[in-house]
Amino acid sequence: MRTSVICICVITILAWSPVSAQDPANRADRVAFQQSDGEVLIQIDDESIATYVYEDSEIPRSYFAHVKTPGGIQVTRNHPPGSSQRNTTCGPTDR
């Protein structure tokens, strides 16, 4: 199931990037995945565009972190969150 989720998310990211508008034969050479402990780094043209975290000791669910546009603009919150950001758990929060 993890592989399916990763594939679906990567396809979605690629569909909205300039890479999809180029020759499909060159696309495979431009996209790279680097797996390390509990996460997969996704790169296009050696530029990191997202990290898929599937094992985290503090967050019990998988998630994407550091998602950026092909131009480098970050579109997700910082991870780990700064003190001004809300917590990352899915449960109720104190108000």
C-alpha positions as CSV (number, residue, x, y, z in Angstrom):
1,M,0.0,0.0,0.0
2,R,2.8,2.4,0.8
3,T,4.2,2.0,-2.7
4,S,0.8,2.8,-4.2
5,V,0.4,6.0,-2.1
6,I,3.9,7.1,-3.1
7,C,3.3,6.4,-6.8
8,I,-0.1,8.3,-6.8
9,C,1.4,11.3,-5.0
10,V,4.5,11.4,-7.3
11,I,2.3,11.2,-10.4
12,T,0.2,14.1,-9.1
13,I,3.2,16.2,-8.4
14,L,4.7,15.5,-11.8
15,A,1.4,16.2,-13.6
16,W,1.5,19.8,-12.3
17,S,5.2,20.4,-13.0
18,P,6.9,21.7,-16.1
19,V,8.6,18.3,-16.5
20,S,5.3,16.8,-17.7
21,A,5.2,19.2,-20.7
22,Q,8.5,17.9,-22.0
23,D,9.4,14.9,-24.0
24,P,8.3,11.7,-22.0
25,A,11.5,9.9,-23.1
26,N,13.6,12.3,-21.0
27,R,11.3,12.3,-18.0
28,A,12.7,9.2,-16.3
29,D,16.2,10.6,-16.3
30,R,15.1,13.8,-14.6
31,V,13.2,12.2,-11.6
32,A,15.1,10.6,-8.8
33,F,14.1,8.9,-5.5
34,Q,16.5,8.5,-2.6
35,Q,15.3,6.2,0.1
36,S,16.7,6.5,3.6
37,D,15.5,5.5,7.1
38,G,11.7,6.0,7.1
39,E,11.6,8.5,4.2
40,V,11.9,8.9,0.4
41,L,13.4,12.1,-1.0
42,I,11.9,13.1,-4.4
43,Q,14.0,15.1,-6.8
44,I,13.6,16.6,-10.3
45,D,16.7,17.7,-12.1
46,D,18.7,17.3,-8.8
47,E,16.3,19.7,-7.1
48,S,14.5,18.4,-4.0
49,I,10.7,18.8,-4.5
50,A,9.4,16.7,-1.6
51,T,10.1,14.2,1.1
52,Y,7.6,11.4,1.8
53,V,8.0,10.2,5.4
54,Y,6.5,6.8,6.1
55,E,8.0,6.2,9.5
56,D,8.3,8.9,12.2
57,S,8.8,8.3,15.9
58,E,6.7,11.3,16.8
59,I,4.0,11.4,14.1
60,P,2.0,8.1,13.8
61,R,1.0,8.6,10.2
62,S,2.8,9.0,6.9
63,Y,3.1,12.5,5.4
64,F,4.8,14.7,2.9
65,A,7.3,17.3,4.1
66,H,9.3,20.1,2.4
67,V,7.0,20.1,-0.7
68,K,8.2,22.7,-3.2
69,T,7.2,23.9,-6.6
70,P,9.7,23.3,-9.4
71,G,10.8,26.9,-8.9
72,G,11.7,26.2,-5.3
73,I,8.8,27.9,-3.4
74,Q,7.9,25.8,-0.4
75,V,4.1,25.0,-0.3
76,T,4.0,23.1,3.0
77,R,4.7,24.1,6.5
78,N,8.2,23.8,7.9
79,H,9.0,20.5,9.5
80,P,9.5,20.2,12.3
81,P,7.1,23.1,12.9
82,G,8.3,26.3,14.5
83,S,6.9,27.6,17.8
84,S,4.4,29.8,15.9
85,Q,2.9,26.9,14.0
86,R,0.1,24.6,15.3
87,N,1.0,21.1,16.3
88,T,1.1,18.3,13.7
89,T,-1.1,15.8,15.4
90,C,-4.5,14.9,14.1
91,G,-6.2,15.0,17.5
92,P,-8.0,17.8,19.4
93,T,-6.0,20.8,20.4
94,D,-6.2,22.9,23.5
95,R,-7.6,26.4,23.0
